[in-house]
Amino acid sequence: MSSDAPVPVPRTAVPLGITDPVVQARAELKAALAAIEEKANIPRRVGVAVDDGVDKARTFQRRNPVAAAAFLIAGAAAVGLGVWAAVRAYTR
């Protein structure tokens, strides 16, 4: 059941089987620039990380809603305690 369909190549990889040195150099340059763009695009990377975190949190909430509610309450209490401590330290 092997297929002769071409395997998709990621943007940051150079396809195999290029024999022309000019085409090879262009492919390597294109892959290097794509890799630099992926690495340097911090807002996109943060967005992807946030989306992954939201997906994980939603999955956790669906599997265990009681623990998710407990984490939410504990987080809100921690934020409230931090704000209270900061205001108290500022006013003294």
Backbone atoms as SQL, in Angstrom:
CREATE TABLE atoms (id INTEGER PRIMARY KEY, chain TEXT, resi INTEGER, resn TEXT, atom TEXT, x REAL, y REAL, z REAL);
INSERT INTO atoms VALUES
  (1, 'A', 1, 'MET', 'N', 0.812, -1.185, 0.000),
  (2, 'A', 1, 'MET', 'CA', 0.000, 0.000, 0.000),
  (3, 'A', 1, 'MET', 'C', 0.858, 1.254, 0.000),
  (4, 'A', 2, 'SER', 'N', 2.001, 1.234, -0.639),
  (5, 'A', 2, 'SER', 'CA', 2.794, 2.451, -0.683),
  (6, 'A', 2, 'SER', 'C', 2.216, 3.387, -1.733),
  (7, 'A', 3, 'SER', 'N', 2.369, 4.638, -1.444),
  (8, 'A', 3, 'SER', 'CA', 1.818, 5.662, -2.324),
  (9, 'A', 3, 'SER', 'C', 2.966, 6.450, -2.935),
  (10, 'A', 4, 'ASP', 'N', 2.813, 6.822, -4.178),
  (11, 'A', 4, 'ASP', 'CA', 3.824, 7.637, -4.837),
  (12, 'A', 4, 'ASP', 'C', 3.496, 9.119, -4.725),
  (13, 'A', 5, 'ALA', 'N', 2.525, 9.460, -3.912),
  (14, 'A', 5, 'ALA', 'CA', 2.161, 10.859, -3.721),
  (15, 'A', 5, 'ALA', 'C', 3.312, 11.581, -3.030),
  (16, 'A', 6, 'PRO', 'N', 3.594, 12.803, -3.447),
  (17, 'A', 6, 'PRO', 'CA', 4.696, 13.541, -2.824),
  (18, 'A', 6, 'PRO', 'C', 4.370, 13.888, -1.373),
  (19, 'A', 7, 'VAL', 'N', 5.390, 13.776, -0.545),
  (20, 'A', 7, 'VAL', 'CA', 5.244, 14.119, 0.865),
  (21, 'A', 7, 'VAL', 'C', 5.434, 15.624, 0.990),
  (22, 'A', 8, 'PRO', 'N', 4.528, 16.314, 1.684),
  (23, 'A', 8, 'PRO', 'CA', 4.692, 17.765, 1.812),
  (24, 'A', 8, 'PRO', 'C', 5.955, 18.102, 2.602),
  (25, 'A', 9, 'VAL', 'N', 6.661, 19.103, 2.147),
  (26, 'A', 9, 'VAL', 'CA', 7.905, 19.528, 2.775),
  (27, 'A', 9, 'VAL', 'C', 7.605, 20.792, 3.593),
  (28, 'A', 10, 'PRO', 'N', 8.031, 20.841, 4.863),
  (29, 'A', 10, 'PRO', 'CA', 7.823, 22.056, 5.653),
  (30, 'A', 10, 'PRO', 'C', 8.523, 23.249, 5.021),
  (31, 'A', 11, 'ARG', 'N', 8.040, 24.440, 5.378),
  (32, 'A', 11, 'ARG', 'CA', 8.625, 25.661, 4.808),
  (33, 'A', 11, 'ARG', 'C', 10.094, 25.803, 5.172),
  (34, 'A', 12, 'THR', 'N', 10.494, 25.251, 6.300),
  (35, 'A', 12, 'THR', 'CA', 11.868, 25.427, 6.778),
  (36, 'A', 12, 'THR', 'C', 12.792, 24.282, 6.382),
  (37, 'A', 13, 'ALA', 'N', 12.377, 23.456, 5.440),
  (38, 'A', 13, 'ALA', 'CA', 13.200, 22.338, 4.989),
  (39, 'A', 13, 'ALA', 'C', 13.491, 22.471, 3.497),
  (40, 'A', 14, 'VAL', 'N', 14.560, 21.851, 3.076),
  (41, 'A', 14, 'VAL', 'CA', 14.946, 21.849, 1.661),
  (42, 'A', 14, 'VAL', 'C', 14.519, 20.512, 1.065),
  (43, 'A', 15, 'PRO', 'N', 13.786, 20.544, -0.040),
  (44, 'A', 15, 'PRO', 'CA', 13.368, 19.279, -0.655),
  (45, 'A', 15, 'PRO', 'C', 14.572, 18.453, -1.115),
  (46, 'A', 16, 'LEU', 'N', 14.433, 17.146, -1.053),
  (47, 'A', 16, 'LEU', 'CA', 15.495, 16.256, -1.498),
  (48, 'A', 16, 'LEU', 'C', 15.447, 16.094, -3.017),
  (49, 'A', 17, 'GLY', 'N', 16.556, 15.736, -3.597),
  (50, 'A', 17, 'GLY', 'CA', 16.604, 15.412, -5.017),
  (51, 'A', 17, 'GLY', 'C', 16.878, 16.578, -5.942),
  (52, 'A', 18, 'ILE', 'N', 17.232, 17.736, -5.412),
  (53, 'A', 18, 'ILE', 'CA', 17.564, 18.877, -6.267),
  (54, 'A', 18, 'ILE', 'C', 19.008, 18.704, -6.719),
  (55, 'A', 19, 'THR', 'N', 19.210, 18.679, -8.043),
  (56, 'A', 19, 'THR', 'CA', 20.556, 18.464, -8.570),
  (57, 'A', 19, 'THR', 'C', 21.210, 19.751, -9.048),
  (58, 'A', 20, 'ASP', 'N', 20.428, 20.719, -9.470),
  (59, 'A', 20, 'ASP', 'CA', 20.978, 21.988, -9.956),
  (60, 'A', 20, 'ASP', 'C', 21.478, 22.804, -8.765),
  (61, 'A', 21, 'PRO', 'N', 22.764, 23.225, -8.768),
  (62, 'A', 21, 'PRO', 'CA', 23.299, 23.956, -7.616),
  (63, 'A', 21, 'PRO', 'C', 22.619, 25.308, -7.391),
  (64, 'A', 22, 'VAL', 'N', 22.180, 25.964, -8.440),
  (65, 'A', 22, 'VAL', 'CA', 21.515, 27.260, -8.287),
  (66, 'A', 22, 'VAL', 'C', 20.152, 27.056, -7.625),
  (67, 'A', 23, 'VAL', 'N', 19.419, 26.073, -8.093),
  (68, 'A', 23, 'VAL', 'CA', 18.110, 25.780, -7.498),
  (69, 'A', 23, 'VAL', 'C', 18.287, 25.321, -6.053),
  (70, 'A', 24, 'GLN', 'N', 19.336, 24.531, -5.795),
  (71, 'A', 24, 'GLN', 'CA', 19.626, 24.074, -4.430),
  (72, 'A', 24, 'GLN', 'C', 19.917, 25.268, -3.516),
  (73, 'A', 25, 'ALA', 'N', 20.734, 26.204, -3.993),
  (74, 'A', 25, 'ALA', 'CA', 21.078, 27.383, -3.192),
  (75, 'A', 25, 'ALA', 'C', 19.838, 28.223, -2.916),
  (76, 'A', 26, 'ARG', 'N', 18.985, 28.392, -3.916),
  (77, 'A', 26, 'ARG', 'CA', 17.753, 29.157, -3.716),
  (78, 'A', 26, 'ARG', 'C', 16.834, 28.476, -2.710),
  (79, 'A', 27, 'ALA', 'N', 16.738, 27.173, -2.785),
  (80, 'A', 27, 'ALA', 'CA', 15.892, 26.433, -1.853),
  (81, 'A', 27, 'ALA', 'C', 16.437, 26.540, -0.433),
  (82, 'A', 28, 'GLU', 'N', 17.754, 26.460, -0.289),
  (83, 'A', 28, 'GLU', 'CA', 18.355, 26.594, 1.031),
  (84, 'A', 28, 'GLU', 'C', 18.149, 27.997, 1.591),
  (85, 'A', 29, 'LEU', 'N', 18.295, 29.015, 0.745),
  (86, 'A', 29, 'LEU', 'CA', 18.076, 30.384, 1.184),
  (87, 'A', 29, 'LEU', 'C', 16.624, 30.603, 1.590),
  (88, 'A', 30, 'LYS', 'N', 15.718, 30.080, 0.793),
  (89, 'A', 30, 'LYS', 'CA', 14.296, 30.206, 1.107),
  (90, 'A', 30, 'LYS', 'C', 13.974, 29.525, 2.436),
  (91, 'A', 31, 'ALA', 'N', 14.523, 28.338, 2.659),
  (92, 'A', 31, 'ALA', 'CA', 14.286, 27.615, 3.911),
  (93, 'A', 31, 'ALA', 'C', 14.906, 28.356, 5.098),
  (94, 'A', 32, 'ALA', 'N', 16.099, 28.919, 4.905),
  (95, 'A', 32, 'ALA', 'CA', 16.757, 29.650, 5.994),
  (96, 'A', 32, 'ALA', 'C', 15.958, 30.904, 6.353),
  (97, 'A', 33, 'LEU', 'N', 15.489, 31.627, 5.349),
  (98, 'A', 33, 'LEU', 'CA', 14.690, 32.821, 5.622),
  (99, 'A', 33, 'LEU', 'C', 13.371, 32.469, 6.304),
  (100, 'A', 34, 'ALA', 'N', 12.768, 31.374, 5.909),
  (101, 'A', 34, 'ALA', 'CA', 11.532, 30.943, 6.559),
  (102, 'A', 34, 'ALA', 'C', 11.791, 30.563, 8.014),
  (103, 'A', 35, 'ALA', 'N', 12.923, 29.904, 8.268),
  (104, 'A', 35, 'ALA', 'CA', 13.261, 29.527, 9.643),
  (105, 'A', 35, 'ALA', 'C', 13.520, 30.762, 10.504),
  (106, 'A', 36, 'ILE', 'N', 14.198, 31.747, 9.938),
  (107, 'A', 36, 'ILE', 'CA', 14.453, 32.995, 10.669),
  (108, 'A', 36, 'ILE', 'C', 13.139, 33.707, 10.954),
  (109, 'A', 37, 'GLU', 'N', 12.258, 33.730, 9.981),
  (110, 'A', 37, 'GLU', 'CA', 10.956, 34.374, 10.176),
  (111, 'A', 37, 'GLU', 'C', 10.162, 33.673, 11.279),
  (112, 'A', 38, 'GLU', 'N', 10.179, 32.349, 11.283),
  (113, 'A', 38, 'GLU', 'CA', 9.450, 31.596, 12.314),
  (114, 'A', 38, 'GLU', 'C', 10.044, 31.864, 13.686),
  (115, 'A', 39, 'LYS', 'N', 11.354, 31.916, 13.775),
  (116, 'A', 39, 'LYS', 'CA', 12.028, 32.102, 15.053),
  (117, 'A', 39, 'LYS', 'C', 11.873, 33.534, 15.564),
  (118, 'A', 40, 'ALA', 'N', 11.889, 34.514, 14.680),
  (119, 'A', 40, 'ALA', 'CA', 11.869, 35.915, 15.087),
  (120, 'A', 40, 'ALA', 'C', 10.464, 36.474, 15.266),
  (121, 'A', 41, 'ASN', 'N', 9.447, 35.788, 14.799),
  (122, 'A', 41, 'ASN', 'CA', 8.087, 36.299, 14.880),
  (123, 'A', 41, 'ASN', 'C', 7.513, 35.975, 16.264),
  (124, 'A', 42, 'ILE', 'N', 7.943, 36.754, 17.255),
  (125, 'A', 42, 'ILE', 'CA', 7.567, 36.491, 18.644),
  (126, 'A', 42, 'ILE', 'C', 6.071, 36.662, 18.879),
  (127, 'A', 43, 'PRO', 'N', 5.403, 37.688, 18.343),
  (128, 'A', 43, 'PRO', 'CA', 3.958, 37.787, 18.575),
  (129, 'A', 43, 'PRO', 'C', 3.185, 36.568, 18.075),
  (130, 'A', 44, 'ARG', 'N', 3.586, 36.016, 16.961),
  (131, 'A', 44, 'ARG', 'CA', 2.918, 34.817, 16.446),
  (132, 'A', 44, 'ARG', 'C', 3.188, 33.624, 17.352),
  (133, 'A', 45, 'ARG', 'N', 4.426, 33.480, 17.812),
  (134, 'A', 45, 'ARG', 'CA', 4.765, 32.378, 18.702),
  (135, 'A', 45, 'ARG', 'C', 4.018, 32.486, 20.023),
  (136, 'A', 46, 'VAL', 'N', 3.875, 33.712, 20.549),
  (137, 'A', 46, 'VAL', 'CA', 3.116, 33.907, 21.786),
  (138, 'A', 46, 'VAL', 'C', 1.653, 33.561, 21.547),
  (139, 'A', 47, 'GLY', 'N', 1.128, 33.978, 20.405),
  (140, 'A', 47, 'GLY', 'CA', -0.264, 33.658, 20.082),
  (141, 'A', 47, 'GLY', 'C', -0.507, 32.166, 19.998),
  (142, 'A', 48, 'VAL', 'N', 0.407, 31.455, 19.391),
  (143, 'A', 48, 'VAL', 'CA', 0.275, 29.993, 19.290),
  (144, 'A', 48, 'VAL', 'C', 0.354, 29.365, 20.684),
  (145, 'A', 49, 'ALA', 'N', 1.272, 29.856, 21.523),
  (146, 'A', 49, 'ALA', 'CA', 1.403, 29.317, 22.879),
  (147, 'A', 49, 'ALA', 'C', 0.146, 29.593, 23.703),
  (148, 'A', 50, 'VAL', 'N', -0.426, 30.778, 23.546),
  (149, 'A', 50, 'VAL', 'CA', -1.656, 31.112, 24.268),
  (150, 'A', 50, 'VAL', 'C', -2.802, 30.222, 23.793),
  (151, 'A', 51, 'ASP', 'N', -2.907, 30.047, 22.484),
  (152, 'A', 51, 'ASP', 'CA', -3.961, 29.173, 21.953),
  (153, 'A', 51, 'ASP', 'C', -3.819, 27.743, 22.471),
  (154, 'A', 52, 'ASP', 'N', -2.580, 27.243, 22.532),
  (155, 'A', 52, 'ASP', 'CA', -2.338, 25.894, 23.071),
  (156, 'A', 52, 'ASP', 'C', -2.728, 25.821, 24.542),
  (157, 'A', 53, 'GLY', 'N', -2.381, 26.857, 25.301),
  (158, 'A', 53, 'GLY', 'CA', -2.736, 26.891, 26.720),
  (159, 'A', 53, 'GLY', 'C', -4.240, 26.922, 26.937),
  (160, 'A', 54, 'VAL', 'N', -4.935, 27.704, 26.117),
  (161, 'A', 54, 'VAL', 'CA', -6.395, 27.779, 26.223),
  (162, 'A', 54, 'VAL', 'C', -7.011, 26.428, 25.882),
  (163, 'A', 55, 'ASP', 'N', -6.499, 25.782, 24.851),
  (164, 'A', 55, 'ASP', 'CA', -7.015, 24.449, 24.492),
  (165, 'A', 55, 'ASP', 'C', -6.802, 23.446, 25.625),
  (166, 'A', 56, 'LYS', 'N', -5.610, 23.481, 26.242),
  (167, 'A', 56, 'LYS', 'CA', -5.335, 22.568, 27.353),
  (168, 'A', 56, 'LYS', 'C', -6.249, 22.860, 28.539),
  (169, 'A', 57, 'ALA', 'N', -6.465, 24.148, 28.831),
  (170, 'A', 57, 'ALA', 'CA', -7.328, 24.516, 29.953),
  (171, 'A', 57, 'ALA', 'C', -8.770, 24.087, 29.696),
  (172, 'A', 58, 'ARG', 'N', -9.235, 24.262, 28.476),
  (173, 'A', 58, 'ARG', 'CA', -10.605, 23.841, 28.158),
  (174, 'A', 58, 'ARG', 'C', -10.752, 22.328, 28.237),
  (175, 'A', 59, 'THR', 'N', -9.749, 21.602, 27.771),
  (176, 'A', 59, 'THR', 'CA', -9.787, 20.148, 27.869),
  (177, 'A', 59, 'THR', 'C', -9.799, 19.715, 29.334),
  (178, 'A', 60, 'PHE', 'N', -8.961, 20.340, 30.152),
  (179, 'A', 60, 'PHE', 'CA', -8.928, 20.021, 31.573),
  (180, 'A', 60, 'PHE', 'C', -10.264, 20.341, 32.229),
  (181, 'A', 61, 'GLN', 'N', -10.857, 21.477, 31.842),
  (182, 'A', 61, 'GLN', 'CA', -12.136, 21.878, 32.430),
  (183, 'A', 61, 'GLN', 'C', -13.239, 20.895, 32.058),
  (184, 'A', 62, 'ARG', 'N', -13.204, 20.378, 30.832),
  (185, 'A', 62, 'ARG', 'CA', -14.219, 19.404, 30.420),
  (186, 'A', 62, 'ARG', 'C', -14.048, 18.079, 31.160),
  (187, 'A', 63, 'ARG', 'N', -12.817, 17.671, 31.392),
  (188, 'A', 63, 'ARG', 'CA', -12.561, 16.389, 32.048),
  (189, 'A', 63, 'ARG', 'C', -12.788, 16.450, 33.554),
  (190, 'A', 64, 'ASN', 'N', -12.462, 17.585, 34.165),
  (191, 'A', 64, 'ASN', 'CA', -12.551, 17.684, 35.622),
  (192, 'A', 64, 'ASN', 'C', -13.034, 19.083, 36.010),
  (193, 'A', 65, 'PRO', 'N', -14.340, 19.336, 35.930),
  (194, 'A', 65, 'PRO', 'CA', -14.852, 20.687, 36.193),
  (195, 'A', 65, 'PRO', 'C', -14.680, 21.131, 37.643),
  (196, 'A', 66, 'VAL', 'N', -14.705, 20.209, 38.598),
  (197, 'A', 66, 'VAL', 'CA', -14.550, 20.594, 40.006),
  (198, 'A', 66, 'VAL', 'C', -13.134, 21.107, 40.265),
  (199, 'A', 67, 'ALA', 'N', -12.144, 20.401, 39.768),
  (200, 'A', 67, 'ALA', 'CA', -10.757, 20.843, 39.944),
  (201, 'A', 67, 'ALA', 'C', -10.510, 22.155, 39.203),
  (202, 'A', 68, 'ALA', 'N', -11.110, 22.326, 38.045),
  (203, 'A', 68, 'ALA', 'CA', -10.950, 23.573, 37.298),
  (204, 'A', 68, 'ALA', 'C', -11.543, 24.739, 38.088),
  (205, 'A', 69, 'ALA', 'N', -12.704, 24.531, 38.700),
  (206, 'A', 69, 'ALA', 'CA', -13.315, 25.579, 39.521),
  (207, 'A', 69, 'ALA', 'C', -12.436, 25.882, 40.730),
  (208, 'A', 70, 'ALA', 'N', -11.855, 24.852, 41.328),
  (209, 'A', 70, 'ALA', 'CA', -10.969, 25.058, 42.479),
  (210, 'A', 70, 'ALA', 'C', -9.736, 25.867, 42.073),
  (211, 'A', 71, 'PHE', 'N', -9.149, 25.548, 40.931),
  (212, 'A', 71, 'PHE', 'CA', -8.000, 26.319, 40.440),
  (213, 'A', 71, 'PHE', 'C', -8.386, 27.767, 40.163),
  (214, 'A', 72, 'LEU', 'N', -9.562, 27.978, 39.611),
  (215, 'A', 72, 'LEU', 'CA', -10.032, 29.329, 39.315),
  (216, 'A', 72, 'LEU', 'C', -10.195, 30.124, 40.601),
  (217, 'A', 73, 'ILE', 'N', -10.800, 29.527, 41.605),
  (218, 'A', 73, 'ILE', 'CA', -10.992, 30.214, 42.886),
  (219, 'A', 73, 'ILE', 'C', -9.651, 30.482, 43.553),
  (220, 'A', 74, 'ALA', 'N', -8.750, 29.512, 43.526),
  (221, 'A', 74, 'ALA', 'CA', -7.428, 29.704, 44.120),
  (222, 'A', 74, 'ALA', 'C', -6.656, 30.804, 43.389),
  (223, 'A', 75, 'GLY', 'N', -6.759, 30.838, 42.071),
  (224, 'A', 75, 'GLY', 'CA', -6.085, 31.894, 41.306),
  (225, 'A', 75, 'GLY', 'C', -6.642, 33.265, 41.615),
  (226, 'A', 76, 'ALA', 'N', -7.966, 33.364, 41.713),
  (227, 'A', 76, 'ALA', 'CA', -8.582, 34.651, 42.042),
  (228, 'A', 76, 'ALA', 'C', -8.185, 35.091, 43.449),
  (229, 'A', 77, 'ALA', 'N', -8.124, 34.147, 44.380),
  (230, 'A', 77, 'ALA', 'CA', -7.708, 34.486, 45.737),
  (231, 'A', 77, 'ALA', 'C', -6.250, 34.947, 45.766),
  (232, 'A', 78, 'ALA', 'N', -5.397, 34.297, 44.983),
  (233, 'A', 78, 'ALA', 'CA', -3.981, 34.688, 44.934),
  (234, 'A', 78, 'ALA', 'C', -3.821, 36.091, 44.353),
  (235, 'A', 79, 'VAL', 'N', -4.565, 36.394, 43.307),
  (236, 'A', 79, 'VAL', 'CA', -4.500, 37.729, 42.714),
  (237, 'A', 79, 'VAL', 'C', -5.012, 38.765, 43.714),
  (238, 'A', 80, 'GLY', 'N', -6.125, 38.465, 44.364),
  (239, 'A', 80, 'GLY', 'CA', -6.666, 39.388, 45.358),
  (240, 'A', 80, 'GLY', 'C', -5.699, 39.611, 46.505),
  (241, 'A', 81, 'LEU', 'N', -5.066, 38.539, 46.979),
  (242, 'A', 81, 'LEU', 'CA', -4.092, 38.658, 48.055),
  (243, 'A', 81, 'LEU', 'C', -2.884, 39.493, 47.613),
  (244, 'A', 82, 'GLY', 'N', -2.454, 39.289, 46.383),
  (245, 'A', 82, 'GLY', 'CA', -1.328, 40.068, 45.867),
  (246, 'A', 82, 'GLY', 'C', -1.659, 41.547, 45.766),
  (247, 'A', 83, 'VAL', 'N', -2.845, 41.870, 45.280),
  (248, 'A', 83, 'VAL', 'CA', -3.261, 43.270, 45.180),
  (249, 'A', 83, 'VAL', 'C', -3.372, 43.873, 46.573),
  (250, 'A', 84, 'TRP', 'N', -3.974, 43.140, 47.511),
  (251, 'A', 84, 'TRP', 'CA', -4.111, 43.634, 48.884),
  (252, 'A', 84, 'TRP', 'C', -2.739, 43.906, 49.490),
  (253, 'A', 85, 'ALA', 'N', -1.795, 42.973, 49.306),
  (254, 'A', 85, 'ALA', 'CA', -0.450, 43.142, 49.865),
  (255, 'A', 85, 'ALA', 'C', 0.255, 44.343, 49.238),
  (256, 'A', 86, 'ALA', 'N', 0.086, 44.529, 47.939),
  (257, 'A', 86, 'ALA', 'CA', 0.730, 45.664, 47.277),
  (258, 'A', 86, 'ALA', 'C', 0.155, 46.978, 47.752),
  (259, 'A', 87, 'VAL', 'N', -1.157, 47.061, 47.905),
  (260, 'A', 87, 'VAL', 'CA', -1.774, 48.313, 48.380),
  (261, 'A', 87, 'VAL', 'C', -1.384, 48.574, 49.830),
  (262, 'A', 88, 'ARG', 'N', -1.350, 47.525, 50.627),
  (263, 'A', 88, 'ARG', 'CA', -0.990, 47.694, 52.026),
  (264, 'A', 88, 'ARG', 'C', 0.466, 48.168, 52.160),
  (265, 'A', 89, 'ALA', 'N', 1.351, 47.578, 51.345),
  (266, 'A', 89, 'ALA', 'CA', 2.758, 47.994, 51.387),
  (267, 'A', 89, 'ALA', 'C', 2.918, 49.430, 50.900),
  (268, 'A', 90, 'TYR', 'N', 2.127, 49.829, 49.927),
  (269, 'A', 90, 'TYR', 'CA', 2.216, 51.177, 49.383),
  (270, 'A', 90, 'TYR', 'C', 1.722, 52.220, 50.376),
  (271, 'A', 91, 'THR', 'N', 0.671, 51.894, 51.109),
  (272, 'A', 91, 'THR', 'CA', 0.081, 52.870, 52.020),
  (273, 'A', 91, 'THR', 'C', 0.840, 52.971, 53.340),
  (274, 'A', 92, 'ARG', 'N', 1.750, 52.076, 53.628),
  (275, 'A', 92, 'ARG', 'CA', 2.520, 52.161, 54.876),
  (276, 'A', 92, 'ARG', 'C', 3.757, 52.942, 54.719);
